[in-house]
Amino acid sequence: MPHAASAAKFVANEARAHWHDQALWFVRAKRDRAAQTLPEWESLRETASHIKAHTISRLADYLEQFAEQATRLGAHVHWARHAAEHNQIVLDILQRHDVRRVVKSKSMLTEECHLNPFLERHGIEVVDTDLGEWIVQLRGESPSHIVLPAIHIKKEEVGQLFHERLGTEAGASEPKYLAEAARRRLRECFMRADAGITGVNFAVAETGGFVVCTNEGNADLGVSLPGLHIACLGIEKVIPRAKDLGVFLRLLARSATGQPITTYSSHFHGPRPGGELHLVLVDNGRTDILASDEFRRSLSCIRCGACMNTCPVYRRSGGHSYATTVPGPIGSILAPARDARTHAGLPHACSLCGSCTDVCPVKIDLHHQLLTWRRELAVRGLLPWHKRWSMRLAGFVLRHGWLYRLTGKLARTIVPWLPRWLIYHRFNPWGKQRELPPFPRHSFRELYRRRHAK
Amino acid sequence: MQNNEANGPEARVSILSAIRRQPLAAQSLPSLNQLWIRYDDPAAQFAEVLQSVGGRCVPVDDVEHLGRELAEMPQYASAAQICSLVPGVARANVDLDAIDDPHLLETVDFAILPGEFAVAENGAVWVSDAGMKHRAIVFIAQHLALVVPAGAMVSNLHEAYERLSFSQPGFGVFISGPSKTADIEQSLVIGAHGPRSLTVFLLSAGSSLVATSLCEQTLYVKHRSRRHVSAGGNLLTYGGADQTSGVLQRTDIV
C-alpha cells in the first residue's frame, strides 16, 4: 500500500493522530532543551559530521582495522554481503552452540534482515527485550519508530495485551504496573536464554571494541548471563578513534530523547572471560549507497530518530505508513536506495520543510536528498502516471510564456464560477481537506503594468 | 581472522573491494581539541544531572559516613542479599568470586561497586569489570550503589575519554541513573530490567588515597576464602556472621 493510502487510514482517527503527533512533539521539545544546555552544540554537530565524512572516505581501511583489532581481543569477526548471509551466519553460530532460546536487544539491522522469523523457522525462540520492541513483538507487529518502537500504541492497548499474554489485571493500564509485569516476565527470559544478540551503536576501528546504548539495561543483562554474545552491525557503524565516542555519545541521546546520555553506554572489548563474542559486519545495500554521490551522506546516520520526531509528515502519519524498517525522513532516503520501485512514494511523503536537516546531529542534508530522490525517481520513470503527466503538462505551460499567461487568465475568469463538484473531486487530492484561496481579479503582471503605466 | 569466517573470505573481499572501487576524495579527521563545556562546580552539576535522570548523589566524608548513609536507605535496610566490592562499607553476604554461575546473582537485592570516575555534564559514572568476576552484578541487582572518589570527576565526555584506555580486553560502562523505560506512552518508569535505584556516593576523605586503596582492596578481597552456605536453594557464598572473612575486616585500612 502506498504511503499516502496508509497515512489516510492513520489520520482517519483524528484524536489518535493528534495524540501521536503530540507525543512525538514532546520528545522533539525535550531534544531542544537538551541541545540548549550545551553552548558547543553546533560545533559538536559539525565535528560529528566531519568525522563521519572522513570515515566514509576511508571506510574499507577502518573496517579492516576494526576487524583486526576485534580479532586481537578475541572476538570472531564475520562478514555478510546481504540479509540472507547475515541470518545464516547467526543461525550457524547458534546451532553450533545448541542454542534454543535467544534474548535480543534492539537492533534495527536485525529487523532489516528479518532475523527473528528466520530463527523462529529454525526452531529458535527469540525474545526482543527492549520493552517497546517486546510489546510490538507480542502484537505481531514491527517497530513504528527506531528509538520508540511502540510510540503508536496506547497504554490501554498495552494493558489489554498484557492481560491476555501475561495475565495482568483486566483494565489495568498504569505504565508502572505494566512495566513491572514485563520486568518479571522478561527476567525469566533472561535467566533461561542460551545466547544474547545485540546491535551496535558505534564500532571503534582503533580499539576493536564497540558500544551499545540502552536505557533499560536489557542489552547488558542479555549478554552478561549466557556465555555467547552475537553483535550485528552495519558496516557504516565504524568510527576511527575511541575519543570520537565523546562526540557521538554527547549527541546521540540528547538528539534521540533529550537525555544527557543513555542510562547505559556499554563498551565491549573482546569476549567475557570464558565466553564467546561474534561480530557480524553486514553490507546489505550499504556499498550501493556509498557508490552514489548524491546519497552517500545518508550513511552518516547514527539512528537517533530526531528526524522522525520533528517531521510533520511522520508525526501525522505514523511509522507503519512507511512500510520500512527505518521510517521517517532518513528511512525515505535509505529505502528507495534498496528498492526504488517499491518505495517510490516515500520521497514524496515530505513537505520539504527542512526541519529534519535542522535537527540531524550529524548534519545529513535530509530534505535536499529527498528532493534529489524525487528527480531520480522521475529519471528512472518511477513516478505514477498522474504525477508524470501533470508534471509534463506543467513543464509545457511554464516553458511557454503566452500559454502561462493565458492559462492564468482563464483560471481567474472561470474557476470562481465553477460549481464545487467540478473543483473538489477525487482527481484533486489537494482539495481533500483544503479550500482553494479566493482567486484575484488581476495577476501580478497586470497590476505591475498598470502601476507603471500611471 | 580467516578461520572465523563461516562464509570464507569471499564476503569480506567482496565488501571491501566494493568500497574501494569508489574513488572518494580523502576527508580530514577533525581535531577534538575544542572549547568544550567546563563547570565551576562539577560536583554540583553532577548531582543535579544525576537527580534529573532518577539517581541520587550523596557526598560522604569517609567510609563510616558512607555506612551510616547506607543504613538509612530503606532499600539497603530491607536487603537480604548484599554484594559489595567496596571493602568495609557493607554487611555484604554475597561473594562474587565464589560464585561460578552469574545466574545465581538474580536474587541479589543490593550491590555496592566501585566507580572509577564521574562525568559532570551527564551524571554518568564509569564502571569497569576489572577485578569484577561477573559483570552481570552491575545490571542484575535490584538496587545499585556506586562509590566514586570525589576527586575523580571530569566536566565532559571528552575529558572522560582522555582518561580511558582500551588496549586490553575488558568491559566498561557509563551508568547514568537507574534502569528506566518510557516505552509505554512516554511515561517514565524507573526500574525496567536493571537496578531500580542508583545511588552514587562521592567519597571525599583523602580521595586520592581512597582511589588507589579501593583497587588494592578489591584485589585483596579476591584472595580471601569464604565459607559456603546454601540459601533459598541457590548456592551462594556468604561472608556472613563470620567476621574473619575479607570484606568486613578491611574497615581499618581506609
Interface residues (C-beta under 8 A of the other chain):
Chain A: A23 F26 V27 L38 P39 E40 S43 E46 T47 H50 I51 A53 H54 I56 S57 R58 L59 A60 L63 E64 A67 E68 T71 L73 G74 H76 V77 H78 W79 A80 R81 E85 Q88 I89 D92 I93 T129 D130 L131 G132 I135 L148 P149 A150 I151 K154 K155 V158 P175 K176 L178 A179 E180 R183 L186 R187 F190 M191 V204 T207 G209 N215 E216 G217 N218 D220 L221 S224 L225 I235 P240 A242 K243 D244 L245 G246 V247 L249 R250 T257 Q259 P260 I261 T262 T263 Y264 S265 S266 H267 F268 H269 G270 P271 R272 L281 D283 T287 L290 A291
Chain B: M1 N4 E5 A6 N7 A11 R12 S14 I15 L16 A18 I19 R20 R21 Q22 L24 A25 A26 Q27 S28 L29 P30 L32 Q34 L35 W36 I37 V49 S52 V53 P102 H103 E106 E121 N122 G123 A124 H134 R135 A136 V138 F139 I140 N156 L157 H158 A160 Y161 E162 L164 F166 S167 Q168 P169 G170 F171 G172 V173 F174 I175 S176 G177 P178 S179 K180 T181 A182 D183 I184 E185 Q186 S187 V189 G191 A192 H193 G194 P195
